[in-house]
Amino acid sequence: MFTRLTRHSTEAVCAALLPPEAGGPSPATAADDLDRYLGLLPPLVAAGIRAGLVGIDLATLATTRRSMGRLDADDRVRVLERIAAVRPELAMAMDGLKTVVLLSHGAARSTEEMHRRAVRFDAARPDAEMDITSSMDEMSGAGRDGGRGGRRGGGGGAGPPRPGGGLDVIVLEEGRRWKVDDFRHGHPIERFAGLYRDGGTTVALGRPPVVLPIGRAVGGTTVVNSGTCYRPPVEVQQRWRDDHGLALADPEALAPYLDEVESTLRVAPVPSSVMGRNGELLLAAAANERWASHPIPRNAPDCVGSCQCAIGCPRNAKFGVHLNALPQACKAGARIISHARVTEVLHHAGRATGVAVRRPDGSMLEVHAATVVVAAGAAETPALLWRSSLGDHPRVGDNLSLHPALGLAGRFPEPVVAWEGVLQSAAVDELHREHGILIEATATPPGMGSMVLPGYGRELVDRLADADHVAVFGAMIADEPSGRVIGRRTGRPLMRYDLSTRDSGRLVRALGAMGRLLFAAGAEEVLTGLPRPTLGAHRRRTGRHTRGSRSIEAARCRVPSDRHCERRFRRPALTGRRTGPPPRHRRCVGGGRNGPTQLSRGESAGVDHGLALAIADEIVAAGR
């Protein structure tokens, strides 16, 4: 009975969002697409989404005395709008349900196009040779004499062991290895759900909730980010050194490591030949406004603009650590264990002795090592320490920064086709130094970014039909550490994050700046998602609708979940050392950082990978 009710409600809500009377898909088709995605999510997450769909149907019955499926298209839209208007939390929940429906249907609708774009060029390079063993095939007690390793994120990584270090290394990865054929031929929604923790549904709770798309694969988040590679600003390095005592961040000491990282990752600005119209519009708008701008530096030397970075490059063109640092580490003697979720750091008498690992079938594995390097990221590190009885410091889990981001769409009279080109291609840093705001041209794989479009019903279907005329600019901010990881008693990470008043003001300023740029680029209207959903082509109206809206933006700010460059998380890995036996409701998206404070830009591969190399040298030196 409950299964029939769930299916009925799913079809009804899909029909309300994308009415077949207006040219949308059949409710059964849209429901099938959604069921496919939900089947790939953690059971509790999928159950929550299904419960939300049933709740909408029951609320419709309670208020109209008719189920959602018995209403006409216009009445269904009115019901959705009434539910969203009750309170901001319901509006956010409605927005989340809309997102998963549009994501699953858009991915299914664009499968053929994505496959065509994926195979139109041969792979730039073969899959790298690596020594990888699944935890299912590993015997408990396996270990090495010593070494280091980690979970990579943000274009960098834990880095390879240093040549001649004389240390043995094991790297533990929770995810599996993905190969280029998986990206060339796999279904888009299966790639999306498989490459991200919780199928891409991880959220930091708060006002607003912040979506945290955290990569889960051998190679970590570098497999799914856009490849953006900024060096950490010198002033940030100096602050880490002087205010936080991180001697490794001294600019002169760190510079050789950053040089090495950029050489390894083959970092270079996006060439104009693959930038795409989305990036060209941003650069043209910045030139019109006389604002500083530039092509984004990326670690994608062979990119042809397939715009599928977020679900794995189908050419192996993006030079993530699964194609450089990890193969280098394996060549130097390291070994990788995949499908390995670290549940506890084992220790005795004040010394690490290894880790306990949960296999996919629930059985446990112990890996012995005398030195354990935890590179688990902002979310997982505190929980791992708590589970290991190592998190007694009162500040563990505090000071969480996510550099939240949001996006703004503009409709242009001529086709933009934002998904033809680089996913994140150009940036405007006019507001970067003074206000901590970086604006970028951003896109998504075909069909997977439609959640940025406003409205329900006929309006939404019309917007989808016109999606190739839409350009999207995104903005991120260098935020204050206003969040924390909680879950000390359970050992399961749960994040709470509330925008500070200052940061919510930054996001409002960013909205105004992006609207100004979109109009300067020639947009006919800007799709803000604010209560008045569109703005006419007069730039001063952008300021009028954003000034004084701080409370709205702080409570109901969001960004499309395709905002991939903000992923900044690392997960557990371990090694040992030779000492003994082994705003309308714009949803925000963000990522954590691995340094003592937040950076002022997006993915800074240098600080992740560069600091890791410096730490590796210290571990090697300590073992001699």
MOZIZI-V953692 format. One record per backbone hydrogen bond with DSSP energy under -0.5 kcal/mol. CO is the residue of the C=O (numbers start at 0). NH is the residue of the N-H. E is the energy in kcal/mol with one decimal. If there is no record, write none. Layout:
# MOZIZI-V953692
co=CO nh=NH e=E
co=CO nh=NH e=E
This chain:
# MOZIZI-V953692
co=0 nh=4 e=-2.4
co=1 nh=5 e=-2.8
co=2 nh=6 e=-2.4
co=3 nh=7 e=-2.4
co=4 nh=8 e=-2.7
co=5 nh=9 e=-2.6
co=6 nh=10 e=-2.4
co=7 nh=11 e=-2.1
co=8 nh=12 e=-2.7
co=9 nh=13 e=-2.3
co=10 nh=14 e=-2.2
co=11 nh=15 e=-1.8
co=12 nh=16 e=-2.5
co=13 nh=17 e=-2.9
co=16 nh=456 e=-0.8
co=18 nh=21 e=-1.3
co=18 nh=23 e=-2.3
co=19 nh=22 e=-1.4
co=25 nh=29 e=-2.3
co=26 nh=30 e=-2.4
co=27 nh=31 e=-2.3
co=28 nh=32 e=-2.2
co=29 nh=33 e=-2.1
co=30 nh=34 e=-2.8
co=31 nh=35 e=-2.0
co=32 nh=36 e=-1.6
co=33 nh=37 e=-2.9
co=34 nh=38 e=-2.1
co=36 nh=39 e=-1.8
co=37 nh=40 e=-1.2
co=41 nh=45 e=-2.5
co=42 nh=46 e=-2.7
co=43 nh=47 e=-2.0
co=44 nh=48 e=-2.1
co=45 nh=49 e=-2.4
co=46 nh=50 e=-2.4
co=47 nh=51 e=-1.9
co=48 nh=52 e=-1.9
co=49 nh=53 e=-2.3
co=50 nh=54 e=-2.5
co=51 nh=55 e=-2.0
co=52 nh=56 e=-1.7
co=53 nh=57 e=-2.6
co=54 nh=58 e=-2.6
co=55 nh=59 e=-2.1
co=56 nh=60 e=-2.1
co=57 nh=61 e=-2.3
co=58 nh=62 e=-1.8
co=59 nh=63 e=-2.5
co=59 nh=65 e=-0.7
co=60 nh=64 e=-1.6
co=66 nh=69 e=-1.5
co=67 nh=70 e=-1.6
co=71 nh=75 e=-2.3
co=72 nh=76 e=-1.8
co=73 nh=77 e=-2.1
co=74 nh=78 e=-2.1
co=75 nh=79 e=-2.1
co=76 nh=80 e=-2.6
co=77 nh=81 e=-2.2
co=78 nh=82 e=-2.4
co=79 nh=83 e=-2.4
co=80 nh=84 e=-1.3
co=81 nh=85 e=-0.6
co=82 nh=85 e=-1.2
co=82 nh=86 e=-0.5
co=86 nh=89 e=-0.6
co=86 nh=90 e=-1.9
co=87 nh=91 e=-2.5
co=88 nh=92 e=-2.1
co=89 nh=93 e=-2.8
co=90 nh=94 e=-2.2
co=91 nh=95 e=-2.3
co=92 nh=96 e=-2.3
co=93 nh=97 e=-2.5
co=94 nh=98 e=-2.2
co=95 nh=99 e=-2.0
co=96 nh=100 e=-2.0
co=97 nh=101 e=-2.7
co=98 nh=102 e=-2.8
co=99 nh=103 e=-2.2
co=100 nh=104 e=-2.4
co=101 nh=105 e=-2.8
co=102 nh=106 e=-2.4
co=103 nh=107 e=-1.9
co=104 nh=108 e=-2.8
co=105 nh=109 e=-1.6
co=107 nh=110 e=-0.9
co=109 nh=113 e=-2.9
co=110 nh=114 e=-2.5
co=111 nh=115 e=-2.5
co=112 nh=116 e=-2.5
co=113 nh=117 e=-2.1
co=114 nh=118 e=-1.8
co=115 nh=119 e=-0.6
co=127 nh=129 e=-0.5
co=129 nh=131 e=-1.2
co=130 nh=335 e=-3.0
co=132 nh=337 e=-1.9
co=133 nh=136 e=-1.8
co=134 nh=137 e=-1.1
co=138 nh=141 e=-1.5
co=141 nh=367 e=-1.4
co=145 nh=576 e=-0.5
co=151 nh=220 e=-1.9
co=152 nh=155 e=-1.2
co=161 nh=164 e=-1.9
co=167 nh=575 e=-0.6
co=168 nh=334 e=-1.8
co=170 nh=336 e=-2.8
co=172 nh=339 e=-2.6
co=174 nh=338 e=-2.3
co=175 nh=217 e=-2.2
co=178 nh=181 e=-0.9
co=178 nh=182 e=-1.2
co=179 nh=183 e=-1.8
co=180 nh=184 e=-1.9
co=181 nh=185 e=-1.6
co=186 nh=190 e=-2.2
co=187 nh=191 e=-2.6
co=188 nh=192 e=-2.5
co=189 nh=193 e=-1.9
co=190 nh=194 e=-1.9
co=191 nh=195 e=-0.8
co=192 nh=198 e=-0.5
co=194 nh=215 e=-2.9
co=195 nh=198 e=-1.9
co=196 nh=199 e=-1.9
co=196 nh=201 e=-0.7
co=197 nh=200 e=-1.0
co=201 nh=211 e=-3.1
co=202 nh=204 e=-0.6
co=203 nh=209 e=-2.3
co=204 nh=496 e=-3.3
co=205 nh=207 e=-0.5
co=206 nh=498 e=-0.9
co=208 nh=210 e=-0.5
co=208 nh=587 e=-1.1
co=209 nh=203 e=-2.9
co=210 nh=212 e=-0.6
co=210 nh=589 e=-2.2
co=211 nh=213 e=-1.1
co=212 nh=214 e=-0.5
co=213 nh=196 e=-3.2
co=216 nh=218 e=-0.7
co=216 nh=219 e=-2.8
co=218 nh=221 e=-1.1
co=219 nh=222 e=-1.6
co=220 nh=223 e=-1.3
co=220 nh=224 e=-1.6
co=226 nh=298 e=-1.7
co=229 nh=605 e=-0.7
co=232 nh=235 e=-0.6
co=232 nh=236 e=-2.1
co=233 nh=237 e=-2.6
co=234 nh=238 e=-1.9
co=235 nh=239 e=-2.5
co=236 nh=240 e=-2.1
co=237 nh=241 e=-3.2
co=238 nh=242 e=-2.6
co=238 nh=243 e=-0.9
co=239 nh=243 e=-0.6
co=239 nh=245 e=-2.5
co=240 nh=244 e=-0.6
co=244 nh=246 e=-1.3
co=245 nh=248 e=-1.8
co=246 nh=249 e=-1.8
co=249 nh=253 e=-3.1
co=250 nh=254 e=-1.8
co=251 nh=255 e=-0.6
co=253 nh=256 e=-0.6
co=253 nh=257 e=-2.3
co=254 nh=258 e=-2.6
co=255 nh=259 e=-2.1
co=256 nh=260 e=-2.5
co=257 nh=261 e=-2.6
co=258 nh=262 e=-2.0
co=259 nh=263 e=-2.7
co=260 nh=264 e=-3.1
co=261 nh=265 e=-0.8
co=261 nh=266 e=-1.9
co=267 nh=297 e=-2.7
co=270 nh=273 e=-1.5
co=270 nh=274 e=-0.7
co=271 nh=275 e=-0.5
co=273 nh=421 e=-0.8
co=274 nh=421 e=-1.0
co=275 nh=279 e=-1.8
co=276 nh=280 e=-2.4
co=277 nh=281 e=-1.5
co=278 nh=282 e=-2.4
co=279 nh=283 e=-2.4
co=280 nh=284 e=-2.5
co=281 nh=285 e=-2.5
co=282 nh=286 e=-2.2
co=283 nh=287 e=-2.3
co=284 nh=288 e=-1.9
co=285 nh=289 e=-0.7
co=285 nh=290 e=-3.0
co=286 nh=289 e=-0.7
co=291 nh=428 e=-1.1
co=291 nh=429 e=-0.7
co=293 nh=426 e=-2.8
co=295 nh=269 e=-1.5
co=296 nh=228 e=-2.9
co=297 nh=267 e=-2.2
co=297 nh=299 e=-0.5
co=298 nh=318 e=-3.8
co=299 nh=302 e=-1.5
co=304 nh=420 e=-1.2
co=307 nh=310 e=-1.8
co=308 nh=311 e=-1.7
co=312 nh=315 e=-1.0
co=314 nh=123 e=-2.6
co=314 nh=124 e=-0.9
co=316 nh=301 e=-0.9
co=317 nh=319 e=-1.8
co=319 nh=322 e=-2.2
co=320 nh=325 e=-2.8
co=320 nh=326 e=-0.5
co=323 nh=327 e=-2.5
co=324 nh=328 e=-2.4
co=325 nh=329 e=-2.7
co=326 nh=330 e=-2.4
co=327 nh=331 e=-1.6
co=328 nh=333 e=-2.8
co=329 nh=332 e=-1.4
co=334 nh=170 e=-2.6
co=335 nh=132 e=-2.6
co=335 nh=337 e=-0.5
co=336 nh=172 e=-2.7
co=337 nh=134 e=-1.8
co=338 nh=340 e=-0.6
co=339 nh=341 e=-0.7
co=340 nh=357 e=-3.1
co=343 nh=345 e=-0.6
co=343 nh=355 e=-2.8
co=345 nh=352 e=-2.9
co=345 nh=353 e=-1.2
co=347 nh=350 e=-1.6
co=350 nh=347 e=-2.7
co=352 nh=368 e=-1.8
co=353 nh=345 e=-2.3
co=354 nh=366 e=-2.5
co=355 nh=342 e=-2.5
co=355 nh=343 e=-1.3
co=356 nh=358 e=-0.6
co=356 nh=364 e=-2.6
co=357 nh=340 e=-1.8
co=358 nh=361 e=-1.9
co=362 nh=358 e=-3.2
co=364 nh=356 e=-3.4
co=365 nh=140 e=-3.8
co=365 nh=141 e=-0.5
co=365 nh=367 e=-0.5
co=366 nh=354 e=-2.4
co=367 nh=143 e=-0.9
co=370 nh=372 e=-0.5
co=370 nh=574 e=-0.6
co=371 nh=373 e=-0.7
co=372 nh=374 e=-0.8
co=372 nh=572 e=-0.6
co=374 nh=150 e=-0.6
co=375 nh=379 e=-0.9
co=376 nh=380 e=-1.9
co=378 nh=382 e=-0.7
co=379 nh=383 e=-2.6
co=380 nh=384 e=-2.5
co=381 nh=385 e=-2.6
co=382 nh=386 e=-2.7
co=383 nh=387 e=-1.4
co=384 nh=389 e=-3.1
co=384 nh=390 e=-0.9
co=385 nh=388 e=-1.6
co=392 nh=395 e=-1.8
co=394 nh=397 e=-2.3
co=396 nh=484 e=-3.2
co=399 nh=482 e=-1.7
co=401 nh=590 e=-2.2
co=403 nh=476 e=-1.7
co=404 nh=588 e=-1.3
co=405 nh=474 e=-2.9
co=407 nh=472 e=-2.5
co=408 nh=526 e=-2.9
co=409 nh=470 e=-2.5
co=410 nh=523 e=-3.2
co=410 nh=524 e=-1.1
co=416 nh=419 e=-2.3
co=418 nh=420 e=-0.9
co=419 nh=276 e=-0.6
co=422 nh=442 e=-1.9
co=424 nh=295 e=-2.5
co=425 nh=440 e=-2.4
co=426 nh=293 e=-2.3
co=427 nh=438 e=-2.2
co=428 nh=431 e=-1.3
co=428 nh=432 e=-0.6
co=430 nh=434 e=-1.3
co=430 nh=436 e=-1.6
co=431 nh=435 e=-1.8
co=435 nh=477 e=-1.9
co=437 nh=475 e=-2.3
co=438 nh=427 e=-3.1
co=439 nh=441 e=-0.6
co=439 nh=473 e=-3.3
co=440 nh=424 e=-1.2
co=444 nh=447 e=-2.3
co=446 nh=449 e=-0.5
co=448 nh=451 e=-1.6
co=449 nh=452 e=-1.8
co=455 nh=458 e=-0.9
co=455 nh=459 e=-0.6
co=456 nh=460 e=-2.4
co=457 nh=461 e=-2.6
co=458 nh=462 e=-2.3
co=459 nh=463 e=-2.5
co=460 nh=464 e=-2.0
co=461 nh=465 e=-1.0
co=462 nh=465 e=-0.5
co=463 nh=466 e=-1.5
co=465 nh=468 e=-2.1
co=466 nh=469 e=-1.7
co=467 nh=415 e=-3.4
co=467 nh=416 e=-2.6
co=468 nh=411 e=-3.1
co=469 nh=417 e=-0.6
co=470 nh=409 e=-2.7
co=471 nh=441 e=-2.0
co=472 nh=407 e=-2.7
co=473 nh=439 e=-3.4
co=474 nh=405 e=-2.3
co=475 nh=437 e=-2.2
co=476 nh=478 e=-1.1
co=479 nh=481 e=-2.2
co=481 nh=497 e=-1.0
co=482 nh=399 e=-3.2
co=483 nh=495 e=-2.7
co=485 nh=493 e=-2.0
co=486 nh=490 e=-3.2
co=490 nh=492 e=-0.5
co=493 nh=485 e=-3.7
co=494 nh=204 e=-2.4
co=495 nh=483 e=-2.5
co=499 nh=503 e=-2.6
co=500 nh=504 e=-1.8
co=501 nh=505 e=-1.6
co=502 nh=506 e=-2.2
co=503 nh=507 e=-1.9
co=504 nh=508 e=-2.5
co=505 nh=509 e=-2.7
co=506 nh=510 e=-2.3
co=507 nh=511 e=-2.2
co=508 nh=512 e=-2.4
co=509 nh=513 e=-2.7
co=510 nh=514 e=-2.6
co=511 nh=515 e=-2.2
co=512 nh=516 e=-2.2
co=513 nh=517 e=-2.6
co=514 nh=518 e=-2.4
co=515 nh=519 e=-2.2
co=516 nh=520 e=-1.7
co=517 nh=522 e=-2.3
co=518 nh=521 e=-1.2
co=524 nh=410 e=-2.4
co=525 nh=527 e=-1.1
co=525 nh=534 e=-1.3
co=526 nh=408 e=-1.2
co=530 nh=532 e=-0.9
co=532 nh=527 e=-0.9
co=532 nh=528 e=-0.9
co=534 nh=525 e=-1.1
co=535 nh=537 e=-2.6
co=537 nh=540 e=-1.8
co=537 nh=541 e=-0.5
co=538 nh=541 e=-1.2
co=538 nh=542 e=-0.8
co=539 nh=543 e=-1.6
co=540 nh=544 e=-2.0
co=541 nh=545 e=-1.1
co=542 nh=546 e=-2.9
co=545 nh=548 e=-2.1
co=548 nh=552 e=-2.7
co=549 nh=553 e=-2.8
co=550 nh=554 e=-1.6
co=551 nh=555 e=-2.4
co=552 nh=556 e=-0.8
co=555 nh=585 e=-1.5
co=556 nh=587 e=-1.1
co=557 nh=406 e=-0.6
co=557 nh=586 e=-1.0
co=559 nh=562 e=-1.5
co=561 nh=563 e=-2.5
co=562 nh=565 e=-1.0
co=563 nh=566 e=-1.6
co=570 nh=150 e=-0.6
co=575 nh=146 e=-1.4
co=576 nh=578 e=-1.4
co=582 nh=584 e=-0.6
co=584 nh=586 e=-0.7
co=586 nh=557 e=-0.7
co=586 nh=558 e=-9.9
co=587 nh=210 e=-3.3
co=588 nh=404 e=-1.9
co=602 nh=229 e=-2.4
co=602 nh=604 e=-0.7
co=603 nh=606 e=-0.6
co=603 nh=607 e=-1.4
co=604 nh=608 e=-2.7
co=604 nh=609 e=-0.6
co=605 nh=609 e=-2.6
co=605 nh=610 e=-0.5
co=606 nh=610 e=-1.3
co=607 nh=611 e=-1.4
co=608 nh=612 e=-2.3
co=609 nh=613 e=-2.1
co=610 nh=614 e=-2.8
co=611 nh=615 e=-2.6
co=612 nh=616 e=-2.1
co=613 nh=617 e=-1.7
co=614 nh=618 e=-2.4
co=615 nh=619 e=-2.6
co=616 nh=620 e=-2.6
co=617 nh=621 e=-2.3
co=618 nh=622 e=-1.3
co=620 nh=623 e=-1.1
